[in-house]
Amino acid sequence: MNKDPGITTELEAAAFRRLLAHLQERTDVQNIELMNLAGFCRNCLSRWLREEAGKQGQSLEDGSAREYVYGMPYPEWKARYQTEASADQKAAFEKNREPD
């Protein structure tokens, strides 16, 4: 990785934007599938974004963070693309879920 912290930050930001664009294009991939396979989903990304904003003293509402990640308001994305999780998907989610 580049030793210049500014360049490193630019590269990380560009990679994050590509990840978001990829997830916005892959509306067929459901959040539960992401959670079951990778342990994070679009909602996690929006929460992490909001939490990092808070660490920087910035206010970022949940709805705004989700809209940034989803590329549209979250309720609209859910209505257009979210499908009911299968029993197998729900079981895998519960099995892998971290305790509260």
FENCORDA-V618152 format. One record per run of one state. SS is the DSSP state (~ for helix, > for strand, _ for the rest). FROM is the first residue (numbers start at 1). TO is the last residue. If there is no record, write none. Layout:
<<SS & FROM & TO> <SS & FROM & TO>>
This chain:
<<_ & 1 & 4> <~ & 5 & 25> <_ & 26 & 30> <~ & 31 & 38> <_ & 39 & 41> <~ & 42 & 55> <_ & 56 & 61> <~ & 62 & 70> <_ & 71 & 73> <~ & 74 & 81> <_ & 82 & 86> <~ & 87 & 96> <_ & 97 & 100>>
